[in-house]
């Protein structure tokens, strides 16, 4: 995620870069949200929040809604679709 934030910084410089991610183990999903700053410093700062675990078999709707909201925030809103 730090590399993804750095690549975003190269493309569109900002004071902070917000980045989202998720990982799965079997049918369990965990979402990650980070804010990265201090790209010009020796050691950039990455503050990370981790969600609770979501089980795909029983919480597929919730997983879909989370993914949909991330796409909305990062793709639709910046292009004026809000």
Residue pairs with C-beta under 8 A, 6 or more apart in sequence:
1 19
1 21
1 32
1 34
1 36
1 46
1 48
2 34
2 36
2 44
2 46
4 19
4 21
5 17
5 19
5 34
5 36
5 46
6 17
6 36
6 39
6 44
8 17
8 19
9 17
9 36
9 39
15 37
16 35
16 36
16 37
17 35
17 36
17 37
17 39
18 33
18 34
18 35
19 33
19 34
19 35
19 36
20 31
20 32
20 33
20 34
20 70
20 73
20 74
21 31
21 32
21 34
22 29
22 30
22 31
22 32
22 67
23 29
23 30
23 32
24 30
24 56
27 55
27 56
27 57
28 53
28 54
28 55
28 56
29 53
29 54
29 55
29 56
29 63
30 50
30 51
30 52
30 53
30 54
31 50
31 51
31 54
31 66
31 70
32 48
32 49
32 50
32 51
33 48
33 49
33 51
34 46
34 47
34 48
34 49
35 46
35 47
36 44
36 45
36 46
36 47
37 44
37 45
38 44
38 45
51 66
54 62
54 63
54 66
56 63
76 82
